[in-house]
Amino acid sequence: MEFVPKWIAWEITRRCNLHCVHCRSSSEMEVNGHPDFSLEEAKNILDQIHAYANPVMVLSGGEPLLRDDVFDIARYGTSLGLRMCIATNGSLVTPEVCREMKDSGIKMVSMSLDGATATVHDDFRNQPGAYEGVMNAIELFKEYEIDFLINSSFTKRNKAEIPQLYSLVKSLGATAWYLFMIVPTGRGEEIMEELIPASEYEDILNWHYDMEKEEDDLLVRPTCAPQYYRIVLQRAKAEGDQFKRRSLKFSTGGSKGCLAGQLICLINVDGDVLPCSYFPLSAGNLKEQSFQEIWEKSPLMLDMRNFKAYKDNCGRCEYVNVCGGCRARAYAVTGDYMAGEPFCAYQPQR
């Protein structure tokens, strides 16, 4: 496996107008100690990345639309030839925002929808009207012909919504649906008791396998669920299937479960480079080192790629090269990011 950055989430602000139960960013409208960086600093980061690689850049947050210069950042990235995308909660999307998105070259918008009804979604997002905001944004994206995908995060409180939410996303005209299994970081640390148990986790991923085999139109992908890649191999072998998964345009192109520090990373608002959006430890800071130096030489990044050093069940597992377990979840639960995936029910055969 060649370790080249293919997809970078970039927290361009930590400010947000929602207070979602699982948020890694612990966002607020006023963030003390984590101010937005300047447009010139943003351009410098894009220059560094473009000089080294050609990843998808996802402008994230917080809520990136709270930055007045968000489209200046996107426009500059586009001018360098980078594929610029944006992640928003939808509440601030207007016709003018849509026109700016198209003008600045944004290729894809991702939004979160965590319930098939306003009652469930608004509860998950701790914000009355959040569901209505997503639906309004979707109608505008369709009107302005902007591709969008839907991310859905699940805990015990909304796991029963999975089939209904899948049907709803299909009906809305999304390009793709990403099913996220919660990683307990940020405010997610407070919902440990809400996490779906390993046995039920396995049931959901098997449901996803059956659904994905039959799905012809919507691109679907479990996320933060590296065990799915093991299940695909097990099920396909047992059932004699030639199961071929389609690729989302601008995806990582990875064929392995956990890609943290291998094909993906997060740059936070302070300039720290983290292995993924849910991993709380920094591999280095862009104010002190170049992106290339951090990516190629950071001990943390090198650990992510050393599959033979993984411990416990992951270290013994014959599927470690296609799954790898969630390193962020291992760290959140055990304090050791090289430990076994704590929400995997599989017992290795070796």
Residue pairs with C-beta under 8 A, 6 or more apart in sequence:
1 256
1 262
1 305
3 262
3 263
3 305
4 53
4 263
5 49
5 52
5 53
5 55
5 263
5 264
5 265
5 295
6 53
6 55
6 56
6 252
6 253
6 254
6 263
6 264
7 55
7 56
7 58
7 250
7 251
7 252
7 259
7 263
7 264
8 49
8 55
8 56
8 57
8 58
8 264
8 265
8 266
8 267
9 58
9 60
9 87
9 264
9 265
9 266
9 267
9 276
9 277
10 45
10 57
10 58
10 59
10 60
10 266
10 267
11 25
11 60
11 61
11 62
11 266
11 267
11 268
11 269
12 36
12 37
12 42
12 59
12 60
12 61
12 62
12 64
12 67
12 70
12 73
12 269
13 31
13 36
13 61
13 62
13 63
13 64
13 66
13 67
13 269
14 25
14 27
14 28
14 31
14 34
14 61
14 62
14 268
14 269
15 27
15 28
15 29
15 30
15 31
15 36
15 61
15 62
15 63
15 66
16 23
16 25
16 27
16 28
16 29
16 61
16 62
16 63
16 66
16 89
17 29
17 63
17 66
17 89
17 91
17 92
17 127
18 27
18 63
18 89
18 91
18 125
18 126
18 127
18 130
19 27
19 28
19 125
19 126
19 127
19 187
20 112
20 124
20 125
20 126
20 127
20 187
21 124
21 125
21 126
21 155
21 187
21 188
21 190
21 191
21 194
22 124
22 153
22 155
22 182
22 184
22 186
22 187
22 188
22 191
23 186
23 187
23 188
24 183
24 185
24 186
24 187
24 188
24 277
24 278
24 280
25 61
25 62
25 186
26 186
26 187
27 61
27 62
27 63
31 62
34 269
34 270
35 269
36 67
36 269
37 269
37 271
39 69
39 72
39 73
42 69
42 73
42 76
43 73
43 76
45 267
45 271
45 286
45 291
46 57
46 73
46 76
46 77
46 80
46 82
47 80
48 286
48 290
48 291
48 292
49 55
49 57
49 82
49 291
50 80
50 81
50 82
51 292
52 290
52 291
52 292
52 295
54 81
54 82
55 82
55 83
56 82
56 83
56 85
56 250
56 251
56 252
57 77
57 82
57 83
57 84
57 85
58 85
58 86
58 87
58 110
59 70
59 73
59 74
59 84
59 85
59 86
59 87
60 86
60 87
60 277
61 87
62 269
63 88
63 89
63 91
63 92
64 70
64 86
64 87
64 88
65 86
65 88
65 92
65 93
65 97
66 92
67 73
70 86
71 100
71 101
71 103
71 104
72 104
74 84
74 86
74 101
74 104
74 105
74 106
75 103
75 104
75 105
77 84
77 105
78 84
78 104
78 105
78 106
83 107
83 250
84 104
84 105
84 106
84 107
85 106
85 107
85 108
85 109
85 110
85 250
86 101
86 106
86 108
86 109
86 110
87 109
87 110
87 111
88 109
88 110
88 111
88 137
89 111
89 112
89 125
89 130
89 133
89 134
90 111
90 130
90 133
90 134
90 136
90 137
90 138
91 129
91 130
91 133
91 134
91 137
93 133
93 136
93 137
93 140
93 141
94 140
95 140
95 143
95 144
97 140
98 140
98 141
98 143
98 144
98 146
99 144
101 109
101 144
101 146
102 144
102 146
106 146
107 147
107 250
108 147
108 148
108 149
108 175
108 249
108 250
109 141
109 146
109 147
109 148
109 149
110 148
110 149
110 150
110 151
110 178
111 134
111 137
111 138
111 148
111 149
111 150
111 151
112 125
112 134
112 150
112 151
112 152
112 153
113 121
113 131
113 134
113 150
113 151
113 152
113 165
113 168
113 169
114 120
114 121
114 124
114 125
114 152
114 153
114 154
114 158
114 161
114 165
115 121
115 122
115 123
115 124
115 131
115 158
115 161
115 165
116 161
116 164
116 165
116 167
116 168
117 131
118 131
118 132
120 157
120 158
120 161
121 130
121 131
121 134
122 128
122 129
122 130
122 131
123 157
124 153
124 157
124 158
125 131
137 148
138 148
138 172
138 173
138 174
140 146
141 147
141 148
142 173
147 175
148 174
148 175
149 174
149 175
149 176
149 177
149 178
149 219
149 248
150 169
150 172
150 174
150 176
150 177
150 178
151 178
151 180
151 223
152 162
152 165
152 169
152 177
152 178
152 179
152 180
153 180
153 181
153 182
154 161
154 162
154 179
154 180
154 181
154 182
154 196
154 204
155 182
155 191
155 194
155 195
155 196
156 194
156 195
156 196
157 194
159 196
159 200
159 204
162 179
162 204
162 207
163 207
166 177
166 211
166 220
169 177
169 218
170 177
170 217
170 218
174 218
175 218
175 219
175 248
176 218
176 219
176 220
176 221
176 248
177 218
177 219
177 220
177 221
178 220
178 221
178 222
178 223
179 204
179 208
179 220
179 221
179 222
179 223
179 225
180 222
180 223
180 224
180 225
181 196
181 201
181 204
181 222
181 223
181 224
181 225
181 343
182 188
182 191
182 194
182 195
182 196
182 224
183 224
183 278
183 326
183 328
183 329
183 332
184 191
184 192
184 195
184 329
184 332
184 333
185 278
185 279
185 280
185 328
185 332
188 278
188 332
189 332
195 343
196 204
196 343
197 343
198 342
198 343
198 344
198 345
199 345
201 225
201 227
201 343
201 344
201 345
202 227
202 231
202 345
202 346
205 222
205 225
205 227
205 228
205 231
206 231
206 235
208 220
208 222
208 228
209 228
209 231
209 232
209 235
209 243
211 220
212 220
212 245
213 241
213 243
219 246
219 247
219 248
221 248
221 251
222 228
224 278
224 326
224 328
224 329
225 257
225 326
226 256
226 257
226 258
226 323
226 324
226 325
226 326
226 341
227 257
227 323
227 325
227 341
227 343
227 344
227 346
228 257
229 255
229 256
229 257
229 319
229 322
229 323
230 257
230 317
230 319
230 322
230 323
230 346
232 243
232 245
233 319
233 322
235 241
235 243
236 242
236 243
247 253
252 259
252 263
252 264
253 263
254 262
254 263
254 264
255 322
256 262
256 321
256 322
256 323
256 324
257 322
257 323
257 324
257 325
257 326
258 276
258 323
258 324
258 325
258 326
258 327
259 276
260 275
260 276
260 279
260 304
260 327
260 328
261 275
261 276
261 279
261 283
261 300
261 301
261 303
261 304
261 305
261 327
262 304
262 305
264 275
264 276
265 273
265 274
265 275
265 276
265 283
265 295
265 301
266 273
266 274
266 275
266 276
266 277
266 279
267 273
267 274
267 286
268 274
268 282
270 285
271 285
271 286
271 287
272 282
272 283
272 284
272 285
272 286
273 282
273 283
273 284
273 285
273 286
273 291
273 294
273 295
273 298
274 280
274 281
274 282
274 283
275 281
275 283
275 300
275 301
275 304
275 327
275 328
276 327
276 328
278 328
278 329
279 327
279 328
279 331
279 337
280 328
280 331
281 300
281 331
281 337
282 300
283 294
283 295
283 298
283 300
283 301
284 293
284 294
284 298
285 294
286 294
294 301
295 301
303 309
303 337
303 338
304 327
307 320
307 321
307 324
308 315
309 315
309 338
310 320
310 324
310 325
310 338
310 340
311 336
311 338
311 339
311 340
312 339
312 340
313 325
313 340
313 341
313 344
313 346
313 347
313 348
314 320
314 323
314 324
314 325
314 330
314 339
314 340
314 341
314 344
315 340
316 348
316 350
317 323
317 325
317 346
317 348
317 350
318 348
318 349
318 350
319 346
319 348
323 341
323 344
325 340
325 341
325 344
326 341
326 343
327 337
327 338
328 337
329 341
329 342
329 343
330 336
330 337
330 338
330 339
330 340
330 341
330 342
331 337
331 339
333 339
333 342
334 342
